[in-house]
Amino acid sequence: MAQGVANVWWAMFGFFTLVLVVVSAIWIYAMWRTPRQVSDEDAIRINRRWVIGGGIVLPTVSIVLLLLFGIPTGRSMLPLPVEGEQPLRVEVTGHQWWWEVRYPDDGGIVTANQLIIPAGRLIDVHVTSADVIHSFWVPRLGGKIDMVPGRTHVMRYQADQPGVFRGQCSEFCGTQHANMVLHVEALEEADFERWLAARRNFSPAAPTGEAGTVFEARCALCHSVAGVSDGNRAPDLTDLASRPYLGAGVIANDHEGLRRWLQDHKSLKSGNAMPLHDDIPGETLDGIADWLETLAP
Ligand code: CUA
């Protein structure tokens, strides 16, 4: 898909460079040559020729040529019916400032800030928003699409090769718009199936002791973890430990990063909706962090 967009871009670039060169050449010639005396009727006739040629024929031909390039590329991104293997459906919802990702056909798997897809297969991404307008954009996979509250837009993608691609919200959506990064990973089809199965069968143990009490009283109100809690206002944490970043790209998801995020997320990402739980004793926070680190299917 990105290849198609790139082709249209290069075609436009090449074509309009040609237009620029031709128009500049005519313009320079017009300035350089000695004016010739013509009658009023001749002047009108010559002007009319230039208006029709340069003002109507040339733009019409240019636009038609570009449409011939553009329309098929645009069509290839539409979720039109296909024969054979059906596209994988994923649902991505924009939030201030994170991404909710669902796989409705695969046991309702939910994750956040990461989109795992099979390489070499069509993916229909259904996007919407829970609050303001965001925009789904993974530059190396091609087209960008707005995420509008109350509407669902669909765009079709395909990653030809396995790899990691960076997605970024591309519609200004508030102070942390820049910190709305989506980690996209395309896996070999077999690895993707393994990932799906592992996610489906993953049932983490609930946290115990003081950490468990605090998790249940606070974190669980907003966050869900499969089989443990079902909050629905914040990112699902079921596979948190398998994600490369915290806070939608703000900080690396390692032992250090997780503790820093829990203690200091307001300075890492000011304005984020998570309350600052700075009254929780350090060792309880450590207990919660230790448990969160086990959340890897
Ligand atoms: Cu979401 Cu910008």
Residues whose N, C-alpha, C, O or C-beta is under 5 A from the ligand:
A	BS01	CUA	H95 H134 C169 S170 E171 F172 C173 H177 M180
